[in-house]
Amino acid sequence: MECTKSSAADCDSSKCAVIKGYLSAYCANELDPATKKEVEEHIASCKSCRADFTEYMRVLEVLLSNATNEIDNTVSLLKII
């Protein structure tokens, strides 16, 4: 059963709930190949889960960027010391 709702708030599909539970592990490349394929196929066909995935990736990119900046700042500080 695939969700065809246009927004995450409207989605009540049990399949969507499972896929959304996998998003973190998917982004960290921690899923087995079969589950990874299942997530990819569902995201490709479900607007709601695709929107959640896109938002998750956006947040992850910001967090990684901030972490990189913090590391760069720490390295610069250590060079001064």
N, C-alpha and C positions, 0 to 999 in steps of 0.2 A: 504494500500500500504506500503510494507516494503522495506527499503533500503538494497540492497545487495552489495553496493559499499564497497571497501576495505579500504577506508580512509575517514576521516571526510571532507576533502576538496572536495571530489568527490560527496558527498551526497547532493542532492537537493530535497529530498522527503519532502512533507509537514508534513507527519507523524513524520519524524525525527526532524523537526523543533519544533513540539509540544513537543515531548519527551525531547529534549534537554532543552526546556524551563522549564521542570519539574524537572530537575536533582537537583537543589539546594533544592527545597522543599522535594524531595525524600530523599536526604541525611540527611535532618533535621527532617525526619519522620513527615512531615506536610501534607501529601496527604491523602485524603480519601481512604478507602480500594479499591474501584474500580479503581481509578486512579493509585494507587500504583501497583496493579496487572497489569494494562495496561503497565506501565513503565517497570516492571520486565519482562513481556513477550516480549516486544519490544527489550529490552537490550539483552535478551537471543538469539534473532534471527537476530540482526542487528550488524554487525562488527563495523560499524562506530560509532553508539551510544554507544556500549559497550566500545570502545576505549575512547570515550569522558568521559564516566562514570568512567572508571578506572583512567584516568588522573585527573578527578575532585576529586576522593577519595584520590589519592596520594597527591594532593595539600592540601586538607583538613587535612590529617594526619600530614603533615609538619606544617601547621598553628597551629593545636592543640598541637603538640609537643612543638613548640616555645612558645605558650601561657602558657603551663604547666611549662616550664623552667623559664619563666618570673615570674610566681606566686611563684615558689620555691625560686627564687632569692630574691623576695620581702619579703617572709616570713623569709628567713635567715637574711636579713638585719634588719627586725623588731626585731628579737630575739637579735641581737647585740645591737640595740638601747635600 
